[in-house]
Amino acid sequence: MEQPSTPGLLTVIIGLLILIAPLSAATVTITPDPINENDPITISITDLADDSTFMIQIEAAVPLDADGKFSLSTNNLQIPFALKDGRIAIHAENVNTTNLNARMGGRAVTIYGEGEDGVVNIKENTDIPQGLIQYLTLNGEGIAGAEAVTTSMDLSGKKTGPENSEMTFTVTGLNGGTVGVKIYVDGVLVPTTEPTTEPTTKPTTSSPGSSSNWEDSTATPTSTDTKPVTISSSDRGATLTFDERALSGARTGDLAIMVSNRAVPENWQAVAGPYAVLPSSASFEPEATLVLDLDKAGADRTASLTILAFIDGRWKAVPSRIDGSTISTAVSEAGEFAIVTPLSVQVTPAAPAGTTPATTTSVATTAPQTTATTPTQSPLAIWCALGALAVVLITGMKRR
């Protein structure tokens, strides 16, 4: 039998190495550590390739209240990319019941889970759209004699979107308990890296021509102590609030919010704006708060809404929060901001034909398990296979 030449052997090995290289390419930073109730949580993700299987896992241990109940909520979860063929998986222990209530992708979902031997497992297959998930809430009742429950919530799917992005959210209902976050890519736990802080240089002089007055906005100090200032667009659809002492690069009287005609990326549909915060030299430390009015924009509140910012020559999704009839974001520098909804994600309603797709209600009767969604794939097996292949081929060459 003819054996492969040395160059051929090397070609095979190098080709296989290239194929498995993406398994460990992504890097993740999670802050803060540890996580407390209502802390703004930021997950920075870099070099995450499209079609990677991405999973975020949020684990918590929550003491029961005086009535033996719990309610744990993940709020304003900003998903910077879409997850195709996705799944939401819930695992809870020491429970009689656990229910999932969620609002995402323009629909509300309620799933009821009945415990068996103190364990509930819920699985919902659904595409997870890019944008804002307003809430994912687990509530239920603990078993008799239990002091706390443990829960795990996994969101997973095939990633489509930017390689570098940030995911943000908060957690409430810990009741003095603990919460942890893990990220898996292609079934492998991604170790978190330490965050780095880079100094930010702020402009200190006003730009030429900044003495002009904008008729489309008003600036009104509302307190002499902290000196907050509010700037409004002419249609009152956008307001910017900041401490006067936080402003640099411009004077308060020069600031304005004006409607821009800049087009948003083709995979998004503009719902309102863009609104341009001017002049471009303005910056805020601490950050200002930009609030956009959903009612004035005629926005469908059941849709998946988020804010895009055009800063440094490109559009990017920014962390945002929906509160009633408004959506808001923090602003550190001037730019253009638009309320958008994704066009590239088609959400398949979970409700069967003939029912209202806006709400899905089902009952999950489950058998006990010890874990929720536990990734098992590891690159170790691939490396072992490569090593075995190399040994076989080299041995064959020597016999030749």
Secondary structure as a PSIPRED ss2 file (coil, helix, strand):
# PSIPRED VFORMAT (PSIPRED V4.0)

   1 M C   1.000  0.000  0.000
   2 E C   1.000  0.000  0.000
   3 Q C   1.000  0.000  0.000
   4 P C   1.000  0.000  0.000
   5 S C   1.000  0.000  0.000
   6 T H   0.000  1.000  0.000
   7 P H   0.000  1.000  0.000
   8 G H   0.000  1.000  0.000
   9 L H   0.000  1.000  0.000
  10 L H   0.000  1.000  0.000
  11 T H   0.000  1.000  0.000
  12 V H   0.000  1.000  0.000
  13 I H   0.000  1.000  0.000
  14 I H   0.000  1.000  0.000
  15 G H   0.000  1.000  0.000
  16 L H   0.000  1.000  0.000
  17 L H   0.000  1.000  0.000
  18 I H   0.000  1.000  0.000
  19 L H   0.000  1.000  0.000
  20 I H   0.000  1.000  0.000
  21 A H   0.000  1.000  0.000
  22 P H   0.000  1.000  0.000
  23 L H   0.000  1.000  0.000
  24 S H   0.000  1.000  0.000
  25 A C   1.000  0.000  0.000
  26 A C   1.000  0.000  0.000
  27 T E   0.000  0.000  1.000
  28 V E   0.000  0.000  1.000
  29 T E   0.000  0.000  1.000
  30 I E   0.000  0.000  1.000
  31 T E   0.000  0.000  1.000
  32 P C   1.000  0.000  0.000
  33 D C   1.000  0.000  0.000
  34 P C   1.000  0.000  0.000
  35 I C   1.000  0.000  0.000
  36 N C   1.000  0.000  0.000
  37 E C   1.000  0.000  0.000
  38 N C   1.000  0.000  0.000
  39 D C   1.000  0.000  0.000
  40 P C   1.000  0.000  0.000
  41 I E   0.000  0.000  1.000
  42 T E   0.000  0.000  1.000
  43 I E   0.000  0.000  1.000
  44 S E   0.000  0.000  1.000
  45 I E   0.000  0.000  1.000
  46 T E   0.000  0.000  1.000
  47 D C   1.000  0.000  0.000
  48 L C   1.000  0.000  0.000
  49 A C   1.000  0.000  0.000
  50 D C   1.000  0.000  0.000
  51 D C   1.000  0.000  0.000
  52 S C   1.000  0.000  0.000
  53 T E   0.000  0.000  1.000
  54 F E   0.000  0.000  1.000
  55 M E   0.000  0.000  1.000
  56 I E   0.000  0.000  1.000
  57 Q E   0.000  0.000  1.000
  58 I E   0.000  0.000  1.000
  59 E E   0.000  0.000  1.000
  60 A E   0.000  0.000  1.000
  61 A E   0.000  0.000  1.000
  62 V E   0.000  0.000  1.000
  63 P E   0.000  0.000  1.000
  64 L C   1.000  0.000  0.000
  65 D C   1.000  0.000  0.000
  66 A C   1.000  0.000  0.000
  67 D C   1.000  0.000  0.000
  68 G C   1.000  0.000  0.000
  69 K E   0.000  0.000  1.000
  70 F E   0.000  0.000  1.000
  71 S E   0.000  0.000  1.000
  72 L E   0.000  0.000  1.000
  73 S E   0.000  0.000  1.000
  74 T E   0.000  0.000  1.000
  75 N E   0.000  0.000  1.000
  76 N E   0.000  0.000  1.000
  77 L E   0.000  0.000  1.000
  78 Q E   0.000  0.000  1.000
  79 I E   0.000  0.000  1.000
  80 P C   1.000  0.000  0.000
  81 F C   1.000  0.000  0.000
  82 A E   0.000  0.000  1.000
  83 L E   0.000  0.000  1.000
  84 K E   0.000  0.000  1.000
  85 D E   0.000  0.000  1.000
  86 G E   0.000  0.000  1.000
  87 R E   0.000  0.000  1.000
  88 I E   0.000  0.000  1.000
  89 A E   0.000  0.000  1.000
  90 I E   0.000  0.000  1.000
  91 H E   0.000  0.000  1.000
  92 A E   0.000  0.000  1.000
  93 E E   0.000  0.000  1.000
  94 N C   1.000  0.000  0.000
  95 V E   0.000  0.000  1.000
  96 N E   0.000  0.000  1.000
  97 T E   0.000  0.000  1.000
  98 T E   0.000  0.000  1.000
  99 N E   0.000  0.000  1.000
 100 L E   0.000  0.000  1.000
 101 N E   0.000  0.000  1.000
 102 A E   0.000  0.000  1.000
 103 R E   0.000  0.000  1.000
 104 M E   0.000  0.000  1.000
 105 G C   1.000  0.000  0.000
 106 G C   1.000  0.000  0.000
 107 R E   0.000  0.000  1.000
 108 A E   0.000  0.000  1.000
 109 V E   0.000  0.000  1.000
 110 T E   0.000  0.000  1.000
 111 I E   0.000  0.000  1.000
 112 Y E   0.000  0.000  1.000
 113 G E   0.000  0.000  1.000
 114 E E   0.000  0.000  1.000
 115 G C   1.000  0.000  0.000
 116 E E   0.000  0.000  1.000
 117 D C   1.000  0.000  0.000
 118 G C   1.000  0.000  0.000
 119 V E   0.000  0.000  1.000
 120 V E   0.000  0.000  1.000
 121 N E   0.000  0.000  1.000
 122 I E   0.000  0.000  1.000
 123 K E   0.000  0.000  1.000
 124 E E   0.000  0.000  1.000
 125 N E   0.000  0.000  1.000
 126 T C   1.000  0.000  0.000
 127 D C   1.000  0.000  0.000
 128 I E   0.000  0.000  1.000
 129 P C   1.000  0.000  0.000
 130 Q C   1.000  0.000  0.000
 131 G E   0.000  0.000  1.000
 132 L E   0.000  0.000  1.000
 133 I E   0.000  0.000  1.000
 134 Q E   0.000  0.000  1.000
 135 Y E   0.000  0.000  1.000
 136 L E   0.000  0.000  1.000
 137 T E   0.000  0.000  1.000
 138 L E   0.000  0.000  1.000
 139 N E   0.000  0.000  1.000
 140 G E   0.000  0.000  1.000
 141 E E   0.000  0.000  1.000
 142 G E   0.000  0.000  1.000
 143 I C   1.000  0.000  0.000
 144 A C   1.000  0.000  0.000
 145 G C   1.000  0.000  0.000
 146 A C   1.000  0.000  0.000
 147 E C   1.000  0.000  0.000
 148 A E   0.000  0.000  1.000
 149 V E   0.000  0.000  1.000
 150 T E   0.000  0.000  1.000
 151 T E   0.000  0.000  1.000
 152 S E   0.000  0.000  1.000
 153 M E   0.000  0.000  1.000
 154 D E   0.000  0.000  1.000
 155 L E   0.000  0.000  1.000
 156 S E   0.000  0.000  1.000
 157 G E   0.000  0.000  1.000
 158 K E   0.000  0.000  1.000
 159 K E   0.000  0.000  1.000
 160 T E   0.000  0.000  1.000
 161 G C   1.000  0.000  0.000
 162 P C   1.000  0.000  0.000
 163 E C   1.000  0.000  0.000
 164 N C   1.000  0.000  0.000
 165 S E   0.000  0.000  1.000
 166 E E   0.000  0.000  1.000
 167 M E   0.000  0.000  1.000
 168 T E   0.000  0.000  1.000
 169 F E   0.000  0.000  1.000
 170 T E   0.000  0.000  1.000
 171 V E   0.000  0.000  1.000
 172 T E   0.000  0.000  1.000
 173 G C   1.000  0.000  0.000
 174 L C   1.000  0.000  0.000
 175 N C   1.000  0.000  0.000
 176 G C   1.000  0.000  0.000
 177 G C   1.000  0.000  0.000
 178 T E   0.000  0.000  1.000
 179 V E   0.000  0.000  1.000
 180 G E   0.000  0.000  1.000
 181 V E   0.000  0.000  1.000
 182 K E   0.000  0.000  1.000
 183 I E   0.000  0.000  1.000
 184 Y E   0.000  0.000  1.000
 185 V E   0.000  0.000  1.000
 186 D C   1.000  0.000  0.000
 187 G C   1.000  0.000  0.000
 188 V E   0.000  0.000  1.000
 189 L E   0.000  0.000  1.000
 190 V C   1.000  0.000  0.000
 191 P C   1.000  0.000  0.000
 192 T E   0.000  0.000  1.000
 193 T C   1.000  0.000  0.000
 194 E C   1.000  0.000  0.000
 195 P C   1.000  0.000  0.000
 196 T C   1.000  0.000  0.000
 197 T C   1.000  0.000  0.000
 198 E C   1.000  0.000  0.000
 199 P C   1.000  0.000  0.000
 200 T C   1.000  0.000  0.000
 201 T C   1.000  0.000  0.000
 202 K C   1.000  0.000  0.000
 203 P C   1.000  0.000  0.000
 204 T C   1.000  0.000  0.000
 205 T C   1.000  0.000  0.000
 206 S C   1.000  0.000  0.000
 207 S C   1.000  0.000  0.000
 208 P C   1.000  0.000  0.000
 209 G C   1.000  0.000  0.000
 210 S C   1.000  0.000  0.000
 211 S C   1.000  0.000  0.000
 212 S C   1.000  0.000  0.000
 213 N C   1.000  0.000  0.000
 214 W C   1.000  0.000  0.000
 215 E C   1.000  0.000  0.000
 216 D C   1.000  0.000  0.000
 217 S C   1.000  0.000  0.000
 218 T E   0.000  0.000  1.000
 219 A E   0.000  0.000  1.000
 220 T E   0.000  0.000  1.000
 221 P E   0.000  0.000  1.000
 222 T C   1.000  0.000  0.000
 223 S C   1.000  0.000  0.000
 224 T C   1.000  0.000  0.000
 225 D C   1.000  0.000  0.000
 226 T C   1.000  0.000  0.000
 227 K C   1.000  0.000  0.000
 228 P E   0.000  0.000  1.000
 229 V E   0.000  0.000  1.000
 230 T E   0.000  0.000  1.000
 231 I E   0.000  0.000  1.000
 232 S E   0.000  0.000  1.000
 233 S C   1.000  0.000  0.000
 234 S C   1.000  0.000  0.000
 235 D C   1.000  0.000  0.000
 236 R C   1.000  0.000  0.000
 237 G C   1.000  0.000  0.000
 238 A E   0.000  0.000  1.000
 239 T E   0.000  0.000  1.000
 240 L E   0.000  0.000  1.000
 241 T E   0.000  0.000  1.000
 242 F E   0.000  0.000  1.000
 243 D E   0.000  0.000  1.000
 244 E H   0.000  1.000  0.000
 245 R H   0.000  1.000  0.000
 246 A H   0.000  1.000  0.000
 247 L E   0.000  0.000  1.000
 248 S E   0.000  0.000  1.000
 249 G C   1.000  0.000  0.000
 250 A C   1.000  0.000  0.000
 251 R C   1.000  0.000  0.000
 252 T H   0.000  1.000  0.000
 253 G H   0.000  1.000  0.000
 254 D H   0.000  1.000  0.000
 255 L C   1.000  0.000  0.000
 256 A E   0.000  0.000  1.000
 257 I E   0.000  0.000  1.000
 258 M E   0.000  0.000  1.000
 259 V E   0.000  0.000  1.000
 260 S C   1.000  0.000  0.000
 261 N C   1.000  0.000  0.000
 262 R C   1.000  0.000  0.000
 263 A C   1.000  0.000  0.000
 264 V C   1.000  0.000  0.000
 265 P C   1.000  0.000  0.000
 266 E C   1.000  0.000  0.000
 267 N C   1.000  0.000  0.000
 268 W E   0.000  0.000  1.000
 269 Q E   0.000  0.000  1.000
 270 A E   0.000  0.000  1.000
 271 V E   0.000  0.000  1.000
 272 A E   0.000  0.000  1.000
 273 G E   0.000  0.000  1.000
 274 P E   0.000  0.000  1.000
 275 Y E   0.000  0.000  1.000
 276 A E   0.000  0.000  1.000
 277 V E   0.000  0.000  1.000
 278 L E   0.000  0.000  1.000
 279 P C   1.000  0.000  0.000
 280 S C   1.000  0.000  0.000
 281 S C   1.000  0.000  0.000
 282 A C   1.000  0.000  0.000
 283 S E   0.000  0.000  1.000
 284 F E   0.000  0.000  1.000
 285 E E   0.000  0.000  1.000
 286 P E   0.000  0.000  1.000
 287 E E   0.000  0.000  1.000
 288 A E   0.000  0.000  1.000
 289 T E   0.000  0.000  1.000
 290 L E   0.000  0.000  1.000
 291 V E   0.000  0.000  1.000
 292 L E   0.000  0.000  1.000
 293 D E   0.000  0.000  1.000
 294 L H   0.000  1.000  0.000
 295 D H   0.000  1.000  0.000
 296 K H   0.000  1.000  0.000
 297 A H   0.000  1.000  0.000
 298 G C   1.000  0.000  0.000
 299 A C   1.000  0.000  0.000
 300 D C   1.000  0.000  0.000
 301 R C   1.000  0.000  0.000
 302 T C   1.000  0.000  0.000
 303 A C   1.000  0.000  0.000
 304 S C   1.000  0.000  0.000
 305 L C   1.000  0.000  0.000
 306 T E   0.000  0.000  1.000
 307 I E   0.000  0.000  1.000
 308 L E   0.000  0.000  1.000
 309 A E   0.000  0.000  1.000
 310 F E   0.000  0.000  1.000
 311 I E   0.000  0.000  1.000
 312 D C   1.000  0.000  0.000
 313 G C   1.000  0.000  0.000
 314 R E   0.000  0.000  1.000
 315 W E   0.000  0.000  1.000
 316 K E   0.000  0.000  1.000
 317 A E   0.000  0.000  1.000
 318 V E   0.000  0.000  1.000
 319 P C   1.000  0.000  0.000
 320 S C   1.000  0.000  0.000
 321 R E   0.000  0.000  1.000
 322 I E   0.000  0.000  1.000
 323 D E   0.000  0.000  1.000
 324 G C   1.000  0.000  0.000
 325 S C   1.000  0.000  0.000
 326 T E   0.000  0.000  1.000
 327 I E   0.000  0.000  1.000
 328 S E   0.000  0.000  1.000
 329 T E   0.000  0.000  1.000
 330 A E   0.000  0.000  1.000
 331 V E   0.000  0.000  1.000
 332 S E   0.000  0.000  1.000
 333 E E   0.000  0.000  1.000
 334 A C   1.000  0.000  0.000
 335 G C   1.000  0.000  0.000
 336 E E   0.000  0.000  1.000
 337 F E   0.000  0.000  1.000
 338 A E   0.000  0.000  1.000
 339 I E   0.000  0.000  1.000
 340 V E   0.000  0.000  1.000
 341 T E   0.000  0.000  1.000
 342 P E   0.000  0.000  1.000
 343 L C   1.000  0.000  0.000
 344 S C   1.000  0.000  0.000
 345 V C   1.000  0.000  0.000
 346 Q C   1.000  0.000  0.000
 347 V C   1.000  0.000  0.000
 348 T C   1.000  0.000  0.000
 349 P C   1.000  0.000  0.000
 350 A C   1.000  0.000  0.000
 351 A C   1.000  0.000  0.000
 352 P C   1.000  0.000  0.000
 353 A C   1.000  0.000  0.000
 354 G C   1.000  0.000  0.000
 355 T C   1.000  0.000  0.000
 356 T C   1.000  0.000  0.000
 357 P C   1.000  0.000  0.000
 358 A C   1.000  0.000  0.000
 359 T E   0.000  0.000  1.000
 360 T E   0.000  0.000  1.000
 361 T E   0.000  0.000  1.000
 362 S E   0.000  0.000  1.000
 363 V E   0.000  0.000  1.000
 364 A E   0.000  0.000  1.000
 365 T E   0.000  0.000  1.000
 366 T C   1.000  0.000  0.000
 367 A C   1.000  0.000  0.000
 368 P C   1.000  0.000  0.000
 369 Q C   1.000  0.000  0.000
 370 T C   1.000  0.000  0.000
 371 T C   1.000  0.000  0.000
 372 A C   1.000  0.000  0.000
 373 T C   1.000  0.000  0.000
 374 T C   1.000  0.000  0.000
 375 P C   1.000  0.000  0.000
 376 T C   1.000  0.000  0.000
 377 Q C   1.000  0.000  0.000
 378 S C   1.000  0.000  0.000
 379 P H   0.000  1.000  0.000
 380 L H   0.000  1.000  0.000
 381 A H   0.000  1.000  0.000
 382 I H   0.000  1.000  0.000
 383 W H   0.000  1.000  0.000
 384 C H   0.000  1.000  0.000
 385 A H   0.000  1.000  0.000
 386 L H   0.000  1.000  0.000
 387 G H   0.000  1.000  0.000
 388 A H   0.000  1.000  0.000
 389 L H   0.000  1.000  0.000
 390 A H   0.000  1.000  0.000
 391 V H   0.000  1.000  0.000
 392 V H   0.000  1.000  0.000
 393 L H   0.000  1.000  0.000
 394 I H   0.000  1.000  0.000
 395 T H   0.000  1.000  0.000
 396 G H   0.000  1.000  0.000
 397 M H   0.000  1.000  0.000
 398 K H   0.000  1.000  0.000
 399 R H   0.000  1.000  0.000
 400 R C   1.000  0.000  0.000
